[in-house]
Amino acid sequence: MKKKITSLILLFFLIISCNKETKHLVNNIGKTIFYEIEFQDKDKNKDIYRQSYHFLPSQKNLIPVIKNNGELIVYLQEINGISKIAIKDKQLVNTENLTRDHDLKRVIAFPVSVGTEWETEDVTTIQLKMGFDRIYNTDLPVKLNNKIISTNENILVNGNKVSDCIEISSYGETSFIPGPPLDKIKIEIISKTWYSKELGVVRYEREEKSDSATTGNIYYNKTLLID
C-alpha cells in the first residue's frame, strides 16, 4: 500500500491557472515537504509514518521530484492537464522521450473547474488473507473516474485553516474470483484529494472496500505537515 499510492500527492505544486501563469512551477525548487501517513489494515491495525519529497530544478514543462525512498517522479504539464511519470532509468530526458518510453498517468485535467472529469488507471492494494499463513496481494487493475467537485473548499489541516482548496472525488470498482470455496469478491476504491494552489496537496484520503471478510476494508490518509 505504501508503494502503490503515489499518484496524487504533489500535484498542485505544478498547478497552472487558467491564464497560463507558471509561478507555481518554480516556487518549490530546492524545497523538501513532509507528509504524515496513516494506514489501517483490514484488522484495524494502524501504522503511522512520514514521507518526504524534494523538488529538483525544473526543465521547461517538467518538474522532477525525489521521494525519501529514492524513487524519481516527474510531473509533465500538457495542454489538457498534468501527468505523472515514474522514471525507470533515473535520467531526465526531453518530453518526447518521456512520453514515448514511460507510462503517463493523468493526475488532473484542465480546465480546473467544477465538473471537469477524467479517467485514470489504478491498481487495488487490498490483500486476500486466508488463515494466518496465506496472504495474497490482489493487484487488480481498475479504472478510476475522477471529478472536480469544488474549487473553494475550506479545510483544517493540523489545526491550520486552508482556504479555497480544490477538491477531487475519485471512484472505481472491480471484482475477481479467488476460487473455491470463495465466491466472487467485489472491491471498491473511493478517494478524495484536497489541493491548495499555495501549499500543494494538503490531504489525500483513500478507502478500499470489499464484500468479503477475507479481504475486508483498508484505509489510507495522507496529510501535509504545515509549519
N, C-alpha and C positions, 0 to 999 in steps of 0.2 A: 504493500500500500504506500509506503514512504517513497518508493522509487517511481511508482506509476503516476501519482498525481502531481504533475509539474506543468500542466498546460496553461493554467490561469492564475499565475502568481505575480507577474511583474508587468502586466500589460500596459497600464496607464502611465508608466514612466515613458511610454512611447506614444501616448495618445496625441493625435494632431487634431486641432479644432477644425470646424467646418470651413474656415477661411484659410486653411493650409498653413497656419502658423506652425513653426517647428521648434519652439522653445523647449518643449517637453522632451525633445530628443537628446538634449545635451545637459540638462540640469543635474543629472546623477552620475556623470562621468567621474570615475575615481572614487565614488562613494560605495559604501557597503551598508546594506539594510538587513534587518533581522526580523524573523517571524517566530512566533511560538506556535507549535503544532500540538494538537490534542487528537489522539486516535483511540477509538473504543472498539474492541472486537465483539464478536457475537456473544461472548460470555460476560460482556460488560467490564472487561478488564481495560484499564486506561493506561496509556503511555503518553507522556508529555516530554517534548524535546524542542530544540531550536534549529532553525535553518538560517543560513546567511547567503546573500547574493552580492557579488561585487561587479560593478559596471566598468567595462573596459572602454577605451576610446571608440567613438562611433566611426563608421565608414560609410559615407553617403547616407543611404536609407537603411543601413544595418546597425543594430546595436548588439554587441556580444556581451554575455553575462556569464560569470563563473559561479557555480554553486559551491557550497562548502565541501561537497564530496568530489569536487574536481570536474563535474560534468559541465560541458560548454554548451550554452544555448544561445541562439541568435534570433532576434526579432526583426522581421523584414516588413517594412512599410510598402504597401502596394496601393493602387488606385481604389480597390474595392475593400480594403481593410488591412489588418495586421496579422501576419502569420508567424508561427513559432517553428523553429528548426533545431533539432538536436544534431550537432555536428559530430560526424563519425571520425574524421581524420584529425580533429583538433587544429585545423588550419583554416583561417578565414580567406575566402576567395571572392571572386566577383559574384554579382547577383545571378548571372546566367548559370554559372557553375553550381551555385547553391540550389537553385530551383531544379536543375537537371539531376544532380547527384544525391539529393536528400528529399525526404518526405516532408512536405509542408503541412502544417495544421493551422487553419484559420482560427484565431482566438477572438477576433471581433470583426464585424462587418460594418462598413460605412454605409449610410450616414449614422452618426451616433445620435439617434433619436428614438423615442418611444415607438415600439412596434417593429423595429428592424429585426429580422430573423435570419439565421443561417444554420447549417448543419456541420457537425464535426464527427470524426471517427474517434471512438474511445474504446477502452477495454475494462472489463469487470475485474475487480481486485478481491472480491469476496472469496472465501475459501470453503471447500466442501470438507467437512470433518466427520469421519465415521469411526467412532470409538476414540481411543487415545493415541493410536499409532498410525492411522491412515488419514493424512491431511493432503488435500489436492488444491492447487491454485486453479480457479476457473478460467481466467484469461480469455473471456469470451468477447469477441468484437461486438460493438453496439454503436448505433448512430444516436448522437445527442442532438436534440432540437433546442437551439438557443434563441433567446428573445430578450431584447432590452425592454424592461417593464417600467423603468423610472430613470429620470436624469437629474432629480433634485432631492434624493433621499438624505435625511439627517440621521446619523447613527452614532452610538457611543462606542469608542474603542479604548479599552483600558482606562475608562473614566474621562476620556477626551472626546468632545463633540466634534465630529467631522461632518461638514455641511456639503450639500449639493453633490452627493455621491451618485454615480451611475450604477444601477442595479440590473444584473443579468440573471435570468432564470433558465435552467437547463434541465431537460428530461429525456430519458431514453429507457428502453426495456428490451429484454431478450429472454431466451429460455434454453434449457438443454435437458437431455435425458441421461442421467448418470448410469442407468442400468439397474436391473433387479437388485434388491427389492424396491428401489426408489422409482417414483413416477417423475414426470416432467417437472422441473423446477423453474419458476419464473423469477427473474431478477429485474428490479427497477433501480435506476440511478436518478437521484434528484439532487440538484446543486443550485446554490446561489452565490453570486460574487458581487462585491461592492467595491467600486473604484472611486478614487479621488484624483482629479487632474493635478493636484499639488503633491499628493503623497503616493500615488500608485494604488496597487491593490491593498485595501485595508482589511478586508475579511473575505474568506472563502469557506463555504460550508458544503459538505457532500455527504450524502447518505446512500448506501446501497441496501435495498430491502429485498428479501426473498420470502417465498411462501412455504419454506421448508425449515424444520428445526436443524437439519444437518448443515445448512449454510447460514441461517439466521440473518441478522442485520449488523452492519458496521457503520461507523460514523467518523468523519474526519473534519476537523476545524483548523483553519489557518488564520492567524491574526497578526497584523503588523505591530511591532513594538515601537511605540511613539515616545520620543524623549520628552 
